[in-house]
Amino acid sequence: MEHGERKVQKKEAQTPMEAERTRNQKVYAPAVDIYEAKEAMVVIADMPGVDDKSVDITLDKNVLTITGTVEPASYKGYSIVHAEYDVGDYERAFTISDEVDRDRIEASVKNGVVRLTLPKAERVKAKKIAVKTG
Amino acid sequence: MFWPEVWRFGGVTEPMREIQRLQREMNRLFSGVFQPFSRDFPPVNVWVGEEDAIVTAEIPGMDPGKMDISVVGDALTLSGAREREVLKEGESYHRQERSHGHFTRTMQLPLKIDADKVEARYDKGALRITLQRAEADKPKKVAVKSA
């Protein structure tokens, strides 16, 4: 090795390792409303700029992850004069219990609002028990 | 991407304006008039080109027919309402983070507009308003003559 040659710097890794995104784009957590209906849980997330092709909903073990990718609009020939918000992808994850019937989860997207219906599994629905006399 | 904060704290005189704005916000907060959709909803971005200007805002879940966009002089007014999801008997909220209600925003644009040629498009929850610049206000190239 020659005198004065710089050694290759090794970057220290983060422990515990956090999974990074491959795209270098800002990620936001969308605002959600969650309410419980008789037969299902409903999750509504505000994700402007997302349509049914760019939303990804995955259920892995007990974690439900909602991801939306947004193409930031680029206006060629225009210059930004006033900026109040930034555009980025959306991601938010929730832990759901076993009470959800995973095979019947439904999702729809309209006007940038993602709506997830998580039906409750049969055994969790409160069963009315008939009381017999005698 | 651009950071909106940089635009606010532009120069030495900006902090004073920020403090005043903060004071106004605090006053409004304590006067009880504060609503979920405050005066400055929705946040907008303004792009300016040679022929036209584009104003964008993110307002998901709106009915395009129920939004009101009007231009008077160089002021653009945007208003609309988003209804709260009506829950049936026995249903209850676990979390409520999304805003709802009525909003109105009037903003002064930094250029003169031709009010007859305003177009608006609502796609995937993002509103894009294209405004044609008034003829008199378009940048004009000046030829430099040599003496």
Interface residues (C-beta under 8 A of the other chain):
Chain A: K26 A31 V32 D33 I34 Y35 E36 A37 K38 M41 I44 D46 M47 P48 G49 V50 D51 P72 A73 Y75 G77 Y78 S79 I80 V81 H82 A83 E84 Y85 D86 V87 G88 K110 N111 G112 V113
Chain B: M1 F2 W3 P4 W7 D40 P43 V44 N45 V46 W47 V48 G49 E50 A53 I54 T56 E58 I59 P60 G61 M62 E85 L87 K88 G90 E91 S92 Y93 H94 R95 Q96 E97 R98 S99 P110 Y122 K124 G125 A126 R128
